[in-house]
């Protein structure tokens, strides 16, 4: 039995999302342009269905906002702030899908809002900024699709196809989830035509970049090999991958997402979405083994934080009750 969907705490979740976006915009000018941002603006001025080192979405987005805002650094970073706010809201919505009440939704959204990976990536415009939003939105849609089925899978395919015009990583997420569903279920979801129609939509939207890659000898493979060999400025040795998993959110929030992974793996109420547990473990292993960067898995954290928010909310509720009882006892003793 799946956890019952509960009403969305629109007030606190929406306020946390808006607050995150406003904060990022307020400090957007305090850090000068990143080399990647300048590169995106430059290459985005030569529109194409691909570039040697990446698909076209982020460069085109960067060039468009640079032109619209007259070269304003804050204007360039507006999309990043808005995307971060959406990630916060979607994390709260995921908690609602998992049966978490208002307190759990607020805890999930707040955890995403203060997470290191979100604030760092959304402080500037990068492919990772977009990728985190794509993974979070895909997670929310897959959660709904696994429970409800039907045409929601078409939305999954549409988001995946657009995300693949930004980075290849969404393919890894969906591939890992497919393996997870085949391993722990619900396999019945794959007997419907809808997931496969969603896959066709994703391929159709990704096709222009695939055609460009084929016409240019698939340079993405050469770039991936260079990154795996440590050729990127942000590459890390494989043995630093586990420590980065701790600091990507915050060491203080490790109990929240760790509880979330455990609930997805073991809680009968979340059995419908059990595939997320092996999928997340598989992605960590794959990226470690292939020389990927630790932040490639940053998009997993919203769904883990959302799943872990309910037990944390229950603990805070009990702690608050105990504190009130203790306070009453002490006040009555000193009267």
C-alpha angles and dihedrals in degrees: 000000000000121000111266115259110243134200117282117251091227096173102056095031093048092045091052091049094049092043091053092051093046092049092051091049091048092058097032094107096049093083120054124236114297118231090244092054092053089047093050092050091049100047092038086066088070100057117211142145090257148354131219094263104029150002119276107254103090096040091050091047092049094049092047095052092042089055095043094051098040096248095311113162091210090049090051090055097047092095090053093053092047092048091051090052090051091051089054092050093046091051089056090047090052090054088053091051088054091054098260117152129223094289093049092048091050091048092050093048093045091049090054091045094057097036117125096227094054098046092044098047095040094050087080137021112264141141088257091058090059093040094056090053091047092051092047093048091046090051092052092048094046090050089055093042094051090053102036104022119191127087094350085087089066089059088050089054093046093051091044092050093050091045091053088058085064105038139348093237098092087066089059091050094051092043091052091047090050090053089046093052091048090050105042104007165186083198090166088075089068094054090071121085092230100081090050091048087052089052090052090052090051092050092048092053092044093046098090092059092043090053090049091049092050092049090053099043097263098284089183088078092056091048091048091050091051092051091048089053091054096259095136123086090232097045116126133197113261093247091063091058096088095049089050089055087063098048097038089085105014132285087242091059097049091099090056098054093035089055088047093055091047092050092050089050099043115012111102090210089064096041091116089066099036089120089077091068099059090034093058092046091048093051092053091051094046095049092045092050095046098046095255123160120260093238090062086086095047090106090066094067100075093061091045092048090048093052092047096047097081097061090043089052090050091050093050090048092053092045091051091050092049092048091052092049091048090049092052092050093051093045092050091048092055097045 
